[in-house]
Amino acid sequence: MKHAEERPYADPEAAARKLVELAATVEGVQDGRIYIERINASFMFNLKGSGSEFGAGLKHAIERGWLWKHESGTYVKLIPPVKIC
């Protein structure tokens, strides 16, 4: 008997990929800045992710070099992939 549903974003890799996908759909306001609440709201309310899943996904995306977060924590930027010639 299964008592708890599996959470699709319990894996930080899956959460990070979804956060990058969400960030790519948001129009940056200045120099590509994406306010963190724009991706947080979509992740938590539309996708029903939890706060800990958001935090783990964000940390994973930053560690992987997919996102950059300002020291204030108010915005992120997408980091373009490096092209190898």
N, C-alpha and C positions, 0 to 999 in steps of 0.2 A: 504494500500500500504506500503510495506516494503522498506525503503531506504538504510538501512545499513545491511551488512551481520553480522551474529553472529560470534564472535571470539571464537574459541574453547579453547583458553588459557586465556580468560578474567578472569576466575575463578582462583585465586591463587592456589587452591588445585590441579586443573587439570594441571596447568603449573608446579607445584612442582613435581607431579608424572611423568610428561614427562621429566623433567630435571634429575630426579633420573634414569629414564629408559635410557636416553642418556648417563649419566655418567657411568652406568653399562656396556655400550658397548665400552667405551674408555679404552684403555690399559693405566694404570698408569705408570708414568715415573720413580718415585723413592718413595718408601714407600707408594705406592698407590696414589700419587699426580696426580691429573687430572687438567691440565691447563684450566682455566676458558674459554679461547677463543675456546677450543675444543667443549665444550657444547654450548657456546654462538653462534658459527657459525652454528652449526646444527639446533639449535632452531630458529634462526632468518632467515637463508637463505633457509634451506630445509623445515622447517615447517611453515615458514612465520609468526612467532611470532614477537611481537613488543618488543622494549627495556623495556618498562614499564611492560609488561607481564613477561619478563625474570626476571627483578628485583623483582617483587612481588612473582614470583614462587620460586626464589632463597631464598628470605627472609623466605617464608613459609616452605621450605624444611629444612632450618637451624633451625627455631623455632620448627619444629616437630622432630628434631634430626635425619633426614635422611642424611643430608650433613653437613660437617664441612668446614668452609671457613677460610683460613689463613688470618691473620690480614692485610697482604699486598694486599689481594684481587686477587692475581695472580693464586691461585689454590684452589681446593676443594678436599675433601676426602669423600668417601662413608662411612657412619657409619653403621657397621653391626647390624642387629637386636639383641636385647637382648633375650636370651633364658630363659624362666621361667621353673624351674624344679618342 
